């Protein structure tokens, strides 16, 4: 166990029992509210400012794969898990502070995402049968975005710094490439 003292209060970095895989992603709306997911096994962890706790489990199967997490507040946490070659993905889930709800449709196959704000998320993943896609959540639903300037782009990562500063990394015809959205 690793323990340190901060402002006279012990803080434990010991993870709770249960996770059987490595942490693949983490997100923090504040220093006292950090969320993390394991790559395999379906474990979601939450740092409450003092210790790590196992977060409430959603309806995903044990042994499923997570690939990302975005926490914009204690009542808005997004999980992402697409399928791999050997492991089933958990899909996309949203936590409202009480329960997890599975997201279907366009937002159901997100691999990785980034938040410009609580109601302004950008993701990459599979949009149904359409394959590799750039997706945007504007507060009510995930929608596919098809910028003409990025025709033929294969997305690998997205970073949303603000509503007018979103970057995508990937390739075009096998050549590394970046795309930038300036809000227009």
C-alpha positions as CSV (number, residue, x, y, z in Angstrom):
1,X,0.0,0.0,0.0
2,X,1.2,3.5,-0.8
3,X,0.1,6.2,1.6
4,X,0.9,9.8,1.7
5,X,-0.2,12.7,3.9
6,X,-1.8,15.7,2.3
7,X,-3.0,18.5,4.5
8,X,-2.7,16.2,7.5
9,X,-5.1,13.6,6.0
10,X,-3.8,10.2,4.9
11,X,-4.4,9.4,1.2
12,X,-4.2,5.8,0.1
13,X,-3.3,4.9,-3.5
14,X,-4.2,1.2,-3.0
15,X,-6.6,0.0,-5.6
16,X,-9.7,-2.0,-4.5
17,X,-9.7,-5.8,-5.0
18,X,-11.2,-7.0,-8.3
19,X,-9.4,-5.5,-11.3
20,X,-7.5,-8.2,-13.2
21,X,-6.1,-6.0,-16.0
22,X,-4.2,-2.8,-16.4
23,X,-5.8,0.7,-16.3
24,X,-6.3,1.8,-19.9
25,X,-7.8,5.3,-19.4
26,X,-8.6,7.8,-16.8
27,X,-10.4,11.1,-16.6
28,X,-10.9,13.7,-13.8
29,X,-13.5,16.5,-13.5
30,X,-11.6,17.5,-10.3
31,X,-8.7,16.3,-8.2
32,X,-11.1,14.6,-5.8
33,X,-13.1,12.9,-8.5
34,X,-11.0,10.7,-10.8
35,X,-12.4,7.9,-12.9
36,X,-10.4,5.0,-14.4
37,X,-11.2,1.8,-16.4
38,X,-9.4,-1.4,-16.9
39,X,-8.7,-2.7,-20.4
40,X,-10.2,-6.1,-19.7
41,X,-12.6,-7.3,-17.1
42,X,-15.0,-4.4,-17.0
43,X,-13.7,-2.7,-13.9
44,X,-14.5,1.0,-13.3
45,X,-12.7,2.8,-10.5
46,X,-13.4,6.1,-8.8
47,X,-11.0,8.2,-6.7
48,X,-13.0,10.2,-4.1
49,X,-10.1,12.3,-2.8
50,X,-9.1,9.8,-0.2
51,X,-9.1,6.3,-1.7
52,X,-9.9,4.3,-4.8
53,X,-13.3,2.6,-4.8
54,X,-15.0,0.2,-7.3
55,X,-17.6,2.2,-9.0
56,X,-21.1,0.7,-9.4
57,X,-21.2,-1.9,-12.2
58,X,-23.3,-1.5,-15.2
59,X,-24.9,-4.1,-17.4
60,X,-21.8,-5.0,-19.3
61,X,-20.4,-8.6,-19.1
62,X,-17.4,-9.5,-17.1
63,X,-14.3,-9.9,-19.3
64,X,-15.4,-7.2,-21.7
65,X,-12.9,-4.5,-23.0
66,X,-12.9,-0.8,-22.2
67,X,-10.9,1.6,-24.4
68,X,-11.7,5.0,-22.9
69,X,-13.5,7.1,-20.3
70,X,-14.6,10.7,-20.1
71,X,-15.8,12.2,-16.8
72,X,-17.2,15.7,-17.0
73,X,-18.8,15.8,-13.6
74,X,-19.8,13.3,-10.8
75,X,-23.1,12.9,-12.6
76,X,-21.8,12.5,-16.2
77,X,-19.3,9.8,-16.9
78,X,-18.9,8.1,-20.3
79,X,-17.4,4.7,-20.9
80,X,-16.2,3.4,-24.2
81,X,-15.3,-0.1,-25.3
82,X,-15.1,-1.4,-28.8
83,X,-14.4,-5.0,-29.6
84,X,-11.0,-6.3,-30.4
85,X,-9.8,-9.4,-32.2
86,X,-10.1,-11.6,-29.1
87,X,-12.2,-9.7,-26.6
88,X,-15.8,-8.3,-26.8
89,X,-16.2,-4.6,-26.3
90,X,-18.4,-3.3,-23.5
91,X,-20.0,-0.7,-25.9
92,X,-20.7,2.9,-24.9
93,X,-22.2,3.6,-21.4
94,X,-23.3,6.8,-19.6
95,X,-23.4,7.2,-15.8
96,X,-25.8,9.9,-14.4
97,X,-24.6,9.7,-10.8
98,X,-27.0,6.9,-10.0
99,X,-27.0,4.3,-12.8
100,X,-25.3,3.3,-16.0
101,X,-27.3,3.4,-19.3
102,X,-26.1,1.7,-22.5
103,X,-25.8,4.0,-25.5
104,X,-26.9,2.6,-28.8
105,X,-27.1,3.8,-32.4
106,X,-24.4,6.1,-33.7
107,X,-22.6,6.4,-30.3
108,X,-22.6,2.7,-29.5
109,X,-19.2,1.9,-31.0
110,X,-16.9,4.6,-29.8
111,X,-13.2,3.7,-29.2
112,X,-11.9,6.9,-27.7
113,X,-13.3,10.4,-26.9
114,X,-12.4,13.8,-25.6
115,X,-14.5,16.5,-24.0
116,X,-14.5,20.2,-24.8
117,X,-17.2,20.6,-22.2
118,X,-20.0,18.7,-20.4
119,X,-22.3,18.8,-23.4
120,X,-19.6,19.0,-26.1
121,X,-17.8,15.6,-26.6
122,X,-15.9,14.3,-29.7
123,X,-15.3,10.7,-30.3
124,X,-13.9,8.2,-32.9
125,X,-15.1,4.8,-33.5
126,X,-17.5,2.7,-35.7
127,X,-20.7,4.4,-36.6
128,X,-22.7,1.2,-37.3
129,X,-21.9,-0.3,-40.7
130,X,-20.2,2.9,-41.8
131,X,-16.8,2.0,-40.2
132,X,-14.3,4.5,-39.0
133,X,-16.0,7.8,-38.0
134,X,-15.7,11.1,-36.3
135,X,-18.6,11.6,-33.9
136,X,-19.9,14.6,-31.9
137,X,-22.2,14.8,-28.8
138,X,-23.8,18.2,-28.6
139,X,-25.8,17.6,-25.4
140,X,-28.5,15.2,-26.5
141,X,-27.3,12.6,-29.0
142,X,-24.1,11.4,-30.8
143,X,-24.0,12.4,-34.5
144,X,-21.6,11.5,-37.2
145,X,-19.5,14.4,-38.5
146,X,-18.2,14.3,-42.1
147,X,-15.9,17.3,-42.7
148,X,-15.2,17.7,-46.4
149,X,-11.6,18.7,-45.7
150,X,-11.1,15.2,-44.0
151,X,-12.4,13.0,-46.9
152,X,-10.5,9.7,-46.8
153,X,-9.3,10.3,-43.3
154,X,-8.8,7.3,-41.0
155,X,-9.2,8.5,-37.4
156,X,-7.1,7.2,-34.5
157,X,-7.3,9.9,-31.8
158,X,-9.3,13.0,-31.0
159,X,-8.4,15.8,-28.6
160,X,-11.0,18.5,-27.8
161,X,-9.5,21.5,-26.0
162,X,-12.5,23.8,-26.4
163,X,-15.5,24.1,-28.8
164,X,-13.3,26.0,-31.2
165,X,-10.1,23.9,-30.8
166,X,-10.6,20.2,-31.7
167,X,-7.8,18.0,-33.2
168,X,-7.9,14.6,-34.8
169,X,-5.0,12.4,-35.6
170,X,-4.9,9.6,-38.2
171,X,-3.9,9.0,-41.7
172,X,-5.0,9.5,-45.3
173,X,-4.0,6.8,-47.8
174,X,-1.5,5.4,-45.2
175,X,0.2,8.8,-44.6
176,X,0.1,10.3,-41.1
177,X,-2.2,13.3,-40.9
178,X,-3.8,15.8,-38.5
179,X,-7.0,17.7,-38.8
180,X,-8.1,20.8,-36.9
181,X,-11.6,22.2,-36.2
182,X,-11.7,25.9,-35.3
183,X,-15.4,26.0,-34.4
184,X,-16.6,26.7,-38.0
